[in-house]
């Protein structure tokens, strides 16, 4: 499976020729404007009076809709793929590693806020070139072993590109957060041809998802007391231990009843 370090490299690879022509065109136009300015022929306006600062920091709804359309298709394709892998796994191993799948498209407000936080222009073009989480799915599994079973299958999909991986299961965040993150390039076909669009995918167990959901509910935004932060760090360890014990119980049941359905 071919790898790209960033989504920017991916898009540059796809659009290199077009971007070169646009860059040359812009250079030519800038040279003309410089000559005009030196002769006092043209003086660009300092600001456009009919555009307020608030409008500059917003992506028009129509542009947002056009931006997210291919991401939505990429997200749906990946969701269908994950469900297919889950079904194939069940047929082969009599087991369901995936409990459920959640999907979401980043809202226009969230995109604008993230671009602003990165000190980037708030435009649809900037979002496409710099954000890899416009589309995302969350795959909730039963146990840690299930996550890595599905991961191994995802990595065999030759038409998908792995753009980024972050293992917060073996290397949890200081807060206690655990998950496995990937950004995959998903092929989307249009009249103009095929392009890869990034979709972020998070793998969690049920216990990890419970912790993350409650932590987001209680601690997200605002100041969190140190005792609350410490408590959640401890809860993360306790939930992991509970999960390990439940996995042990399941393994004992399967050993004693090998012919019983796994789910």
C-alpha positions in Angstrom: 0.0 0.0 0.0 1.5 3.3 -1.1 2.1 5.9 1.6 2.0 9.7 1.6 3.2 11.7 4.6 0.6 14.4 4.3 -2.6 15.1 2.4 -0.9 18.1 0.9 1.6 15.8 -0.9 -1.3 13.7 -2.1 -3.1 16.6 -3.6 0.1 18.1 -5.0 0.8 14.7 -6.7 -2.7 14.7 -8.3 -2.8 18.4 -9.3 0.9 19.2 -9.9 0.4 20.0 -13.6 -2.6 22.3 -13.0 -1.0 24.1 -10.1 2.2 24.8 -12.1 0.1 26.5 -14.8 -1.8 28.5 -12.3 1.4 29.6 -10.5 2.9 30.7 -13.8 -0.2 32.6 -14.7 -0.2 34.4 -11.3 3.5 35.3 -11.7 2.8 36.8 -15.1 -0.2 38.9 -13.8 1.9 40.1 -10.8 4.7 41.3 -13.1 2.2 43.3 -15.1 0.7 44.9 -12.0 4.1 45.8 -10.7 4.9 47.6 -14.0 1.6 49.4 -13.8 2.1 50.5 -10.2 5.6 51.8 -11.0 4.1 54.1 -13.6 1.3 55.2 -11.4 -1.3 53.6 -13.6 -2.8 51.2 -11.1 -3.2 51.4 -7.3 -5.0 48.4 -5.7 -7.7 49.4 -3.1 -6.8 49.0 0.5 -10.1 47.3 1.3 -13.4 46.6 -0.3 -16.0 48.7 1.6 -18.9 46.3 0.7 -17.2 43.3 2.4 -17.3 43.3 6.2 -14.5 41.6 8.2 -17.1 39.1 9.5 -17.8 38.0 5.9 -14.1 37.4 5.2 -13.9 34.9 8.0 -16.9 32.8 6.7 -17.1 30.1 4.0 -20.2 30.7 1.9 -22.8 27.9 2.3 -22.7 27.0 -1.4 -18.9 26.6 -1.3 -19.1 24.6 1.8 -21.7 22.2 0.2 -19.5 21.8 -2.8 -16.4 21.2 -0.6 -17.9 18.4 1.5 -19.8 16.6 -1.3 -16.8 14.4 -2.3 -15.7 14.0 1.3 -19.2 12.7 2.1 -18.9 10.2 -0.7 -15.5 9.1 0.4 -16.8 8.7 4.0 -19.7 6.5 2.8 -17.4 4.4 0.7 -15.2 3.7 3.7 -18.2 3.0 5.9 -19.5 0.4 3.4 -16.0 -1.1 3.2 -15.7 -1.4 7.0 -19.1 -3.1 7.2 -18.1 -5.5 4.4 -14.9 -6.4 6.2 -16.9 -7.0 9.4 -19.3 -9.4 7.5 -16.4 -11.2 5.9 -14.7 -11.6 9.2 -17.9 -13.1 10.7 -18.2 -15.6 7.9 -14.6 -16.8 8.3 -14.2 -16.7 12.0 -17.8 -16.7 13.3 -17.1 -13.4 15.1 -18.1 -9.7 14.9 -15.1 -7.5 15.8 -17.1 -4.3 15.1 -19.9 -3.3 17.4 -21.0 -0.2 15.5 -19.8 2.6 13.2 -20.4 6.3 13.5 -19.9 8.8 10.7 -19.8 12.6 10.5 -18.9 15.5 8.3 -17.3 18.5 9.9 -19.6 21.4 10.1 -18.9 24.7 8.3 -18.5 26.4 11.7 -16.0 23.8 12.9 -14.0 24.1 9.6 -13.9 27.9 9.9 -12.8 27.7 13.5 -10.0 25.2 12.8 -8.6 27.2 9.9 -8.6 30.3 12.1 -6.9 28.5 14.9 -4.1 27.5 12.4 -3.9 31.2 11.2 -4.9 30.0 7.7 -7.2 31.8 5.3 -10.8 30.8 5.9 -11.7 29.4 2.5 -12.9 26.2 1.0 -9.6 25.8 -1.0 -7.5 26.2 2.2 -9.7 23.6 4.0 -9.2 21.1 1.2 -5.4 21.6 1.1 -4.8 21.6 4.9 -7.5 19.6 6.8 -7.6 15.8 6.9 -10.6 15.5 9.2 -13.4 17.0 7.2 -14.8 13.5 7.0 -14.5 11.0 9.7 -15.8 7.7 10.9 -15.5 6.0 14.3 -15.3 2.3 14.5 -16.3 0.9 17.9 -15.0 -2.6 18.6 -15.5 -5.0 21.5 -11.9 -5.5 22.6 -8.4 -4.3 21.7 -7.7 -7.5 19.8 -10.6 -6.8 17.6 -9.2 -3.3 16.7 -5.9 -4.8 15.5 -7.7 -7.6 13.6 -9.6 -5.0 11.6 -6.5 -2.8 11.2 -4.6 -5.7 9.6 -7.5 -6.1 7.1 -7.7 -2.4 6.3 -3.9 -2.3 5.6 -4.4 -5.0 2.9 -6.8 -2.8 0.9 -4.6 -1.9 -2.0 -6.8 0.9 -3.3 -6.6 2.8 0.0 -3.7 5.1 0.9 -2.4 5.4 4.4 -1.7 9.1 5.0 -1.2 9.0 8.8 -1.3 6.7 11.8 -1.4 7.5 15.5 -1.4 4.7 18.1 -2.9 6.0 21.3 -3.7 2.5 22.6 -0.1 1.5 23.3 0.9 5.1 23.8 -2.1 6.8 25.6 -2.3 10.6 25.9 -1.5 12.1 29.3 -5.2 12.6 30.0 -5.8 8.8 29.7 -7.3 9.0 26.2 -6.9 5.8 24.2 -7.7 5.1 20.5 -6.1 4.3 17.2 -6.2 7.0 14.6 -5.7 6.7 10.8 -6.2 9.0 7.9 -6.9 7.1 4.7 -7.0 8.4 1.2 -10.3 7.1 -0.4 -10.7 7.1 -4.2 -13.6 9.2 -5.4 -14.6 9.1 -9.1 -15.9 12.1 -10.9 -16.4 13.0 -14.6 -12.9 14.7 -14.4 -11.4 11.5 -13.2 -10.4 9.9 -9.9 -9.1 11.8 -6.8 -8.2 10.7 -3.3 -10.0 12.3 -0.4 -8.8 11.9 3.2 -11.1 10.4 5.8 -10.1 10.2 9.4 -10.9 6.9 11.1 -10.8 6.3 14.9 -10.8 2.8 16.3 -12.0 2.4 19.9 -13.3 -0.3 22.1 -16.6 0.1 23.9 -14.7 1.0 27.1 -12.5 3.5 25.3 -15.5 5.1 23.7 -17.3 5.4 27.1 -14.3 7.1 28.6 -13.9 9.5 25.7 -17.6 10.4 25.6 -17.8 11.1 29.3 -14.5 13.0 29.3 -15.8 15.2 26.4 -19.1 15.7 28.3 -17.5 16.7 31.6 -14.1 18.2 30.8 -14.3 19.6 27.2 -13.9 23.3 27.1 -13.3 25.4 30.2 -11.0 24.9 33.1 -11.1 21.4 34.6 -10.1 20.9 38.3 -6.9 18.9 38.8 -8.8 16.3 40.8 -11.2 15.7 37.9 -8.3 15.3 35.5 -6.6 12.8 37.9 -9.9 11.0 38.3 -10.3 10.5 34.5 -6.7 9.3 34.2 -7.5 6.7 36.8 -10.8 5.7 35.2 -9.0 5.0 32.0 -6.8 2.4 33.7 -9.8 0.9 35.5 -11.8 0.6 32.3 -8.9 -1.0 30.5 -8.6 -3.6 33.4 -12.3 -4.2 33.3 -12.1 -4.8 29.6 -9.2 -7.3 30.0 -11.2 -9.2 32.6 -14.3 -9.4 30.3 -12.1 -10.6 27.5 -10.8 -13.3 29.8 -14.3 -14.4 30.6 -15.2 -14.6 26.9 -12.1 -16.6 26.1 -13.0 -19.1 28.8 -16.6 -19.5 27.4 -15.2 -20.0 23.9 -12.8 -22.6 25.2 -15.5 -24.5 27.0 -18.1 -24.2 24.2 -16.1 -24.2 20.9 -19.2 -24.9 18.8 -21.2 -22.0 20.2 -21.7 -19.0 18.0 -19.2 -16.2 18.8 -21.9 -13.5 19.0 
